Structures are given as C-alpha cells and as structure tokens.
Amino acid sequence: MSEAFIGPDKKPRCAWCGSAPDIFIDYHDNEWGFPVDDDQRLFEKICLEGFQSGLSWRTILVKRENFREAFKQFDFNKVAKFTEKDIEKLLQNEGIVRHKGKIEAVINNAKCAQEMVKTEGSLAKFFWQFEPDPNTLPAPQTQSVSDGSKELSKILKKRGWKFVGPTTVYSFFQAMGLINDHSEECITRKKIDQAKKKFKRP
C-alpha cells in the first residue's frame, strides 16, 4: 500500500489525495466515507460512479456541479421524466461527460430508483442492507471489489440498473460510508468511525 500523503497542515491522509491535493483534500476530509442516508445523494453518487467508469474520479469531481445542474441535482423523480430531446441537449453539454450510454443509464436508473422506493421504502433502506461487518473487512484500500459489491451489482442489474458493475458498486460503498476504507494512519479514519457509531441505519 502507498505511503500516506502529508497535507499542507502536516497531517497524514490517504495516499490518493496526493495526486491532486487542491481538488481531493476537501472531498476526502469532508465527504468520502461519511455515512449517507439521503436518497438523492445516494442516487447522485451511484450515477457519478457510473460516469467515472473508464475515467478518473478527478475528471468527474471537477465537473460535479455541472452534472448536478444538468441532471436536476439528481432528483430521480425529475430525471425519470427526461426525454430524447433532453438526451440530445445533454450530449451538447460540454460541462459533463458526453457519453450517450452513460447519460441514458442515468435516466434508466432514475426510473429503477422510483421502483425501488415503492418496493423498499427508500434507496437508503435498500443499500444499507449491504453494509458488511467491519470485522470481516481486509486492510483498507487493498481491494477494488468485494463479495458484497458483487452481490449488490448482480441484484441491481437484475432490477434493470445499468453501469453498476462490482467495481463501481465498491467505490459507492467506500464513498457513501458503508465501509470505512480510509488508511489506518489517515486523520479522517477515526472521524468516520465516530460518525458511523452515531449514524442511525435506515
């Protein structure tokens, strides 16, 4: 595993922050790994992870506000109503990743999200069922897929979701706090543990 990144404040963080400190530190310190139970944020993240497929998270993060504007802040009830005209408009939007398959997947997944809310009560209630026992997890940042991400990916695909492969789902687990994958020496790891202790599972 890579050595920790020492930030401008002289404190250790996950090594990946070092590849773009100006972009990653704030995201790392205040978002990545903190538990989320808001359906709109969960939907946004799984969609953005899909857009990241084949690209870097840096590329997506710098465009995130543009994505939010383009996809109605990822309100899946609004996105589900997008038409072919909306798709054509999005394909002309230079502020996002103009990949037709991924754009169509977001609209498709918005409809799937609506169905999931009907059957499960909320996206949060469904996704948090897949939170693994922390005692069974390997050392932080030593894997990019897990049995849980494979299982959830399979279930989502069966329910009609697209661009939700096991690696995409694992990244979603990491970012939304279903696992704490901050490195052992990282200053944020303990903050995540504390946040998860206070977090009320849906």
KAWO-V813161 format. One record per backbone hydrogen bond with DSSP energy under -1.0 kcal/mol. CO is the residue of the C=O (numbers start at 1). NH is the residue of the N-H. E is the energy in kcal/mol with one decimal. If there is no record, write none. Layout:
# KAWO-V813161
CO,NH,E
CO,NH,E
This chain:
# KAWO-V813161
5,13,-2.5
7,10,-2.4
11,7,-2.5
12,187,-2.5
13,5,-2.5
14,17,-1.9
15,18,-1.8
16,19,-1.3
17,20,-1.2
20,23,-1.6
20,24,-3.2
21,25,-1.7
24,28,-3.3
25,29,-2.9
26,30,-2.0
27,31,-2.0
27,32,-2.4
31,34,-2.0
38,42,-2.4
39,43,-2.6
40,44,-2.4
41,45,-2.4
42,46,-2.2
43,47,-1.9
44,48,-2.8
45,49,-2.6
46,50,-1.2
47,51,-2.0
48,52,-1.8
52,55,-4.0
56,60,-1.3
57,61,-3.2
58,62,-2.1
61,64,-1.2
63,67,-2.3
64,68,-2.7
65,69,-2.1
66,70,-2.5
67,71,-2.5
68,73,-4.0
69,72,-1.1
71,74,-2.1
72,75,-1.5
74,76,-1.1
75,78,-1.3
75,79,-2.5
76,80,-1.9
78,81,-1.4
79,82,-2.0
83,87,-2.0
84,88,-2.3
85,89,-1.8
86,90,-2.4
87,91,-2.1
89,92,-1.0
90,93,-1.4
93,96,-1.3
97,99,-1.8
99,103,-2.5
100,104,-2.8
101,105,-1.6
102,106,-1.7
103,107,-1.6
104,108,-2.6
105,109,-3.2
106,110,-1.8
107,111,-1.5
108,112,-1.8
109,113,-2.6
110,114,-1.9
111,115,-1.7
112,116,-2.2
113,117,-2.3
114,118,-1.7
115,119,-2.1
116,120,-3.3
117,121,-1.6
122,126,-1.5
123,127,-3.1
124,128,-2.5
126,129,-1.2
127,130,-2.0
128,131,-1.2
133,136,-2.3
139,142,-1.0
146,150,-2.2
147,151,-2.3
148,152,-2.6
149,153,-2.2
150,154,-2.0
151,155,-2.1
152,156,-3.0
153,157,-2.4
154,158,-1.9
155,159,-1.6
156,161,-2.5
157,160,-1.5
165,169,-2.5
166,170,-2.1
167,171,-2.2
168,172,-1.7
169,173,-2.3
170,174,-2.4
171,175,-2.4
172,176,-2.5
173,178,-1.4
173,179,-1.3
175,33,-1.8
176,36,-1.8
183,186,-1.3
186,189,-1.0
188,192,-2.1
189,193,-2.1
190,194,-2.4
191,195,-2.3
192,196,-2.6
193,197,-1.5
194,198,-1.4
195,199,-1.2
